[in-house]
Amino acid sequence: MNVQVETPEDLDIDDGGTSGLRSGVIRLLGSWRLAGIAIPFLVLFITLSVWSGPFLSKTNLINILDQQSAILAIAAAGTLVLVAGGLDLSVGAIYGLATVVSGEVAEHHSAWIAIAAALLVGLGVGLVNGMIVAFLKINPLIATLAMSFVISGVALRVSSGNLIVLSQNSAFYKFANAELWSVPSAVWIVLIFIVILGLLLAKTSFGRYVVASGGNAEAARLAGVRVNQIRIITFALSGLAAGLGGVIDTSRLLSAQSTGGGPNLTFTVLAGIVVGGTSIAGGEGSVPRTTIGVLFIALIGNGINLLNINELYQQIVLGIILLLAVSIDVWARKRRR
């Protein structure tokens, strides 16, 4: 008989105060993780403000948010996947498929049909990923890597390997480019999406079950958490986010290509999540911290461009930062034990 967990607190076990102490340690580590990304972000922001005049301009800051909107959405959902104990390496391929699907449909149908088609494709692929991982018990790294090849092949078939260039479809273009208070709608859409996922992870029973599933899946199952269902939902959200990102960028640029995402986008998303302090072992993560992590990486790229520094150094810096982030995660998990 399954025991249903009515509230997140039901996952705590009275063990003579040990669980309370563990919770205190976890909260402390969470605070250090937040400081670990927020402080470098502020230092970099202030440094670029001093060294580069154009950096602090409204145009440049809005451009950073606009250009990173797709990455921010995908990374926010990817945080839930990683916290639940999974890993999604197919987001770049799903993004590419969503771009060509939305582009092809927008050429012959209304903007909203094109948007819905791409979102449904992303959601559907995410569900398939989740079911493969949950029911076939295939390692998520291998499963989603294999799926990325399949998805890329489908995207290539949909676009016939061609760059899709859209005419000035005003309704589709406005989806990501309409402005409110001089800020593109893509930024507002992604902001709403991030807030929803952030609240979902931090303030709901579902979010607590996500953490439990990644922290100790067997204990979560014994407590009545349907771990497989939780992980499937997180993969579905990841696919939906990749679809949303693909639609946003197709709308922004009025062009689409099956290879538009790929490994580079996947790496950038994963780097932002890990740099934001989400544990690669699962059970720990925060959507706001991921957001700061993605923007931190974006500031590095923007600063290098503004200061005319060789882009080679951007890759070196990102690699070092990622190694440091993973090292800190390993250290934090050892301290928690």
C-alpha positions as CSV (number, residue, x, y, z in Angstrom):
1,M,0.0,0.0,0.0
2,N,1.4,3.4,-1.0
3,V,1.6,6.0,1.8
4,Q,0.6,9.4,0.3
5,V,2.7,12.3,1.5
6,E,0.2,15.2,2.1
7,T,2.8,17.9,2.7
8,P,6.5,18.4,2.1
9,E,7.2,18.3,5.8
10,D,6.0,14.7,5.9
11,L,9.3,13.8,4.2
12,D,11.2,14.8,7.4
13,I,11.8,12.0,9.9
14,D,12.2,12.5,13.6
15,D,15.6,11.1,14.4
16,G,16.4,12.9,17.6
17,G,17.3,16.2,16.1
18,T,19.6,14.9,13.4
19,S,17.2,15.9,10.6
20,G,16.8,19.4,12.0
21,L,20.6,19.7,12.1
22,R,20.8,18.4,8.6
23,S,18.2,20.9,7.4
24,G,20.2,23.7,9.1
25,V,23.3,22.6,7.3
26,I,21.5,22.5,4.0
27,R,20.1,26.0,4.5
28,L,23.5,27.3,5.3
29,L,25.0,25.6,2.3
30,G,22.2,27.1,0.2
31,S,23.1,30.6,1.5
32,W,26.7,30.1,0.6
33,R,25.8,28.9,-2.8
34,L,23.7,32.0,-3.4
35,A,26.6,34.2,-2.1
36,G,29.0,32.2,-4.3
37,I,27.3,33.3,-7.5
38,A,25.7,36.6,-6.4
39,I,29.0,38.2,-5.2
40,P,31.0,37.4,-8.3
41,F,28.1,38.6,-10.4
42,L,28.0,42.0,-8.6
43,V,31.8,42.3,-8.8
44,L,31.8,41.6,-12.5
45,F,28.9,44.0,-13.1
46,I,30.6,46.8,-11.2
47,T,33.9,46.1,-12.9
48,L,32.4,46.3,-16.4
49,S,30.5,49.4,-15.5
50,V,33.8,51.1,-14.6
51,W,35.9,49.8,-17.5
52,S,33.4,50.0,-20.3
53,G,31.2,53.0,-20.9
54,P,28.7,51.3,-23.2
55,F,28.1,48.4,-20.8
56,L,25.8,50.3,-18.4
57,S,23.7,51.8,-21.2
58,K,20.0,50.8,-21.2
59,T,20.4,49.5,-24.8
60,N,23.2,47.1,-23.9
61,L,21.6,45.7,-20.7
62,I,18.3,45.1,-22.5
63,N,20.1,43.5,-25.4
64,I,21.8,41.1,-22.9
65,L,18.4,40.1,-21.5
66,D,16.9,39.8,-24.9
67,Q,19.7,37.6,-26.4
68,Q,19.7,35.4,-23.3
69,S,15.9,35.0,-23.0
70,A,15.9,31.5,-24.6
71,I,18.9,30.3,-22.6
72,L,17.2,31.6,-19.4
73,A,14.0,29.7,-20.0
74,I,15.7,26.4,-20.9
75,A,18.1,26.7,-17.9
76,A,15.3,27.4,-15.5
77,A,13.5,24.2,-16.5
78,G,16.8,22.3,-16.7
79,T,17.3,23.2,-13.0
80,L,14.3,21.1,-12.0
81,V,15.6,18.2,-14.1
82,L,19.0,18.3,-12.4
83,V,17.5,18.7,-8.9
84,A,15.2,15.7,-9.5
85,G,18.3,13.6,-10.3
86,G,18.2,13.8,-14.0
87,L,20.2,15.4,-16.8
88,D,18.9,16.6,-20.2
89,L,21.5,16.9,-23.0
90,S,18.8,17.0,-25.7
91,V,17.7,20.6,-25.1
92,G,19.8,22.0,-27.9
93,A,18.3,19.5,-30.4
94,I,14.8,20.2,-29.1
95,Y,15.4,23.9,-29.5
96,G,16.6,23.3,-33.1
97,L,13.5,21.2,-33.9
98,A,11.2,23.8,-32.3
99,T,12.7,26.6,-34.4
100,V,12.2,24.8,-37.8
101,V,8.7,23.6,-36.8
102,S,7.6,27.1,-35.8
103,G,9.3,28.5,-38.9
104,E,7.6,26.0,-41.3
105,V,4.2,26.3,-39.7
106,A,4.4,30.1,-39.6
107,E,4.9,30.3,-43.4
108,H,1.5,28.6,-44.0
109,H,-0.6,29.2,-40.9
110,S,-1.3,31.8,-38.2
111,A,1.4,32.8,-35.7
112,W,-0.5,31.2,-32.8
113,I,-0.7,27.8,-34.6
114,A,3.1,28.0,-35.2
115,I,3.8,28.9,-31.6
116,A,1.5,26.1,-30.3
117,A,3.0,23.5,-32.6
118,A,6.5,24.2,-31.5
119,L,5.5,24.2,-27.8
120,L,3.7,20.9,-28.2
121,V,6.6,19.4,-30.1
122,G,9.0,20.4,-27.2
123,L,6.6,19.1,-24.6
124,G,6.1,15.8,-26.4
125,V,9.8,15.2,-26.8
126,G,10.3,16.0,-23.2
127,L,7.7,13.5,-22.2
128,V,9.4,10.8,-24.3
129,N,12.7,11.6,-22.7
130,G,11.2,11.3,-19.2
131,M,9.5,8.0,-20.0
132,I,12.7,6.5,-21.4
133,V,14.6,7.5,-18.3
134,A,11.9,6.5,-15.8
135,F,10.6,3.3,-17.3
136,L,13.5,1.9,-19.3
137,K,15.9,2.8,-16.5
138,I,18.5,4.2,-19.0
139,N,21.0,6.6,-17.6
140,P,19.6,10.1,-18.4
141,L,23.0,11.3,-19.8
142,I,23.0,8.4,-22.4
143,A,19.2,8.5,-23.0
144,T,19.1,12.3,-23.8
145,L,22.3,12.2,-25.7
146,A,21.0,9.5,-27.9
147,M,17.6,11.3,-28.3
148,S,19.5,14.5,-29.3
149,F,20.8,12.6,-32.4
150,V,17.3,11.4,-33.2
151,I,15.7,14.9,-32.7
152,S,18.5,16.6,-34.8
153,G,17.8,14.1,-37.6
154,V,14.0,14.9,-37.5
155,A,14.8,18.6,-37.5
156,L,17.0,18.2,-40.5
157,R,14.3,16.4,-42.3
158,V,11.6,19.0,-41.5
159,S,13.8,21.8,-42.8
160,S,15.4,19.7,-45.6
161,G,18.7,21.0,-44.3
162,N,17.8,24.6,-45.4
163,L,17.8,27.9,-43.6
164,I,14.2,29.0,-43.2
165,V,13.7,32.7,-43.7
166,L,10.3,34.1,-42.8
167,S,8.6,37.0,-44.4
168,Q,7.6,39.9,-42.2
169,N,4.9,38.0,-40.5
170,S,3.9,40.8,-38.1
171,A,1.9,38.7,-35.6
172,F,4.7,36.1,-35.3
173,Y,7.4,38.8,-35.1
174,K,5.6,40.6,-32.4
175,F,5.5,37.5,-30.2
176,A,9.1,38.2,-29.1
177,N,9.7,41.7,-30.3
178,A,6.7,43.7,-29.1
179,E,7.8,46.2,-26.5
180,L,6.5,47.1,-23.0
181,W,8.3,50.0,-21.3
182,S,11.1,49.6,-24.0
183,V,11.7,46.0,-23.0
184,P,11.0,43.3,-25.7
185,S,8.1,40.9,-25.0
186,A,10.6,37.9,-25.1
187,V,12.1,39.2,-21.8
188,W,8.7,39.5,-20.2
189,I,7.6,36.1,-21.4
190,V,10.7,34.4,-20.0
191,L,10.5,36.4,-16.8
192,I,7.0,35.1,-16.1
193,F,8.2,31.6,-17.0
194,I,11.1,31.8,-14.6
195,V,9.0,33.1,-11.8
196,I,6.5,30.3,-12.2
197,L,9.2,27.6,-12.2
198,G,11.0,29.3,-9.3
199,L,7.8,29.3,-7.2
200,L,7.0,25.8,-8.3
201,L,10.4,24.5,-7.0
202,A,10.6,26.6,-3.9
203,K,7.1,27.0,-2.6
204,T,5.0,23.9,-3.5
205,S,4.8,20.3,-2.5
206,F,5.7,19.3,-6.1
207,G,9.0,21.3,-5.7
208,R,9.7,19.5,-2.4
209,Y,9.1,16.2,-4.1
210,V,11.5,17.2,-6.9
211,V,14.2,17.8,-4.2
212,A,13.4,14.5,-2.5
213,S,13.5,12.6,-5.7
214,G,17.0,13.9,-6.5
215,G,18.3,13.8,-2.9
216,N,17.3,10.2,-2.0
217,A,15.0,8.5,-4.5
218,E,14.5,5.4,-2.5
219,A,13.6,7.3,0.7
220,A,11.2,9.4,-1.3
221,R,9.5,6.3,-2.8
222,L,9.1,4.8,0.7
223,A,7.5,8.1,1.8
224,G,5.0,7.8,-1.0
225,V,6.5,10.1,-3.6
226,R,5.9,8.9,-7.2
227,V,9.5,9.5,-8.2
228,N,9.1,8.3,-11.8
229,Q,6.2,10.7,-12.3
230,I,8.1,13.6,-10.8
231,R,11.0,13.0,-13.1
232,I,8.8,12.7,-16.2
233,I,7.2,16.0,-15.4
234,T,10.6,17.7,-15.0
235,F,11.7,16.3,-18.4
236,A,8.4,17.5,-20.0
237,L,9.0,21.0,-18.6
238,S,12.5,21.0,-19.9
239,G,11.2,20.0,-23.4
240,L,8.5,22.7,-23.2
241,A,11.1,25.3,-22.2
242,A,13.4,24.3,-25.1
243,G,10.3,24.6,-27.4
244,L,9.6,28.1,-26.0
245,G,13.2,29.1,-26.5
246,G,13.1,27.9,-30.1
247,V,9.9,29.9,-30.8
248,I,11.3,33.0,-29.1
249,D,14.5,33.0,-31.2
250,T,12.7,32.2,-34.4
251,S,10.3,35.1,-33.7
252,R,13.2,37.4,-32.8
253,L,15.3,36.7,-35.9
254,L,12.5,35.6,-38.4
255,S,14.8,32.7,-39.4
256,A,15.3,29.1,-38.3
257,Q,17.9,26.4,-38.8
258,S,17.9,22.8,-37.5
259,T,21.5,23.2,-36.2
260,G,20.7,26.5,-34.5
261,G,21.0,25.0,-31.0
262,G,23.1,21.9,-30.7
263,P,25.9,21.2,-28.2
264,N,26.9,24.9,-27.7
265,L,23.4,25.8,-26.4
266,T,23.3,22.6,-24.3
267,F,26.7,23.4,-22.8
268,T,25.8,27.0,-22.1
269,V,22.5,26.0,-20.4
270,L,24.3,23.3,-18.3
271,A,27.1,25.7,-17.4
272,G,24.6,28.3,-16.2
273,I,22.8,25.8,-14.0
274,V,25.9,24.4,-12.4
275,V,27.6,27.8,-12.0
276,G,24.3,28.9,-10.3
277,G,25.0,26.3,-7.6
278,T,22.7,23.4,-8.6
279,S,24.2,20.1,-7.5
280,I,25.1,17.8,-10.3
281,A,24.2,14.9,-8.0
282,G,20.6,16.1,-7.5
283,G,18.6,17.2,-4.5
284,E,19.8,20.8,-4.4
285,G,19.1,23.8,-6.7
286,S,17.4,27.1,-7.2
287,V,15.9,28.7,-10.2
288,P,16.9,32.3,-9.1
289,R,20.5,31.1,-8.7
290,T,20.4,29.5,-12.1
291,T,19.2,32.8,-13.6
292,I,22.1,34.7,-12.0
293,G,24.5,31.9,-13.3
294,V,23.3,32.3,-16.8
295,L,23.5,36.1,-16.7
296,F,27.0,35.9,-15.1
297,I,28.2,33.9,-18.1
298,A,26.4,36.4,-20.4
299,L,28.2,39.3,-18.7
300,I,31.6,37.6,-19.3
301,G,30.8,37.3,-23.1
302,N,29.4,40.8,-23.3
303,G,32.4,42.3,-21.4
304,I,34.9,40.4,-23.6
305,N,33.2,41.9,-26.7
306,L,33.0,45.4,-25.3
307,L,36.6,45.4,-24.2
308,N,37.8,43.8,-27.5
309,I,39.4,40.8,-25.8
310,N,40.1,37.7,-27.9
311,E,37.0,35.4,-27.7
312,L,39.4,32.5,-27.0
313,Y,39.8,33.7,-23.4
314,Q,36.0,33.5,-23.0
315,Q,36.1,29.7,-23.5
316,I,39.1,29.4,-21.1
317,V,37.4,31.5,-18.4
318,L,34.1,29.5,-18.7
319,G,36.0,26.2,-18.5
320,I,37.8,27.3,-15.3
321,I,34.5,28.7,-13.8
322,L,32.7,25.4,-14.5
323,L,35.5,23.4,-12.9
324,L,35.4,25.6,-9.8
325,A,31.6,25.3,-9.6
326,V,31.7,21.5,-9.8
327,S,34.5,21.4,-7.3
328,I,32.5,23.5,-4.9
329,D,29.5,21.2,-5.4
330,V,31.6,18.1,-4.5
331,W,33.0,19.8,-1.4
332,A,29.5,20.9,-0.3
333,R,28.2,17.3,-0.6
334,K,31.1,16.0,1.4
335,R,30.4,18.5,4.1
336,R,26.7,17.7,4.2
337,R,27.5,14.0,4.9
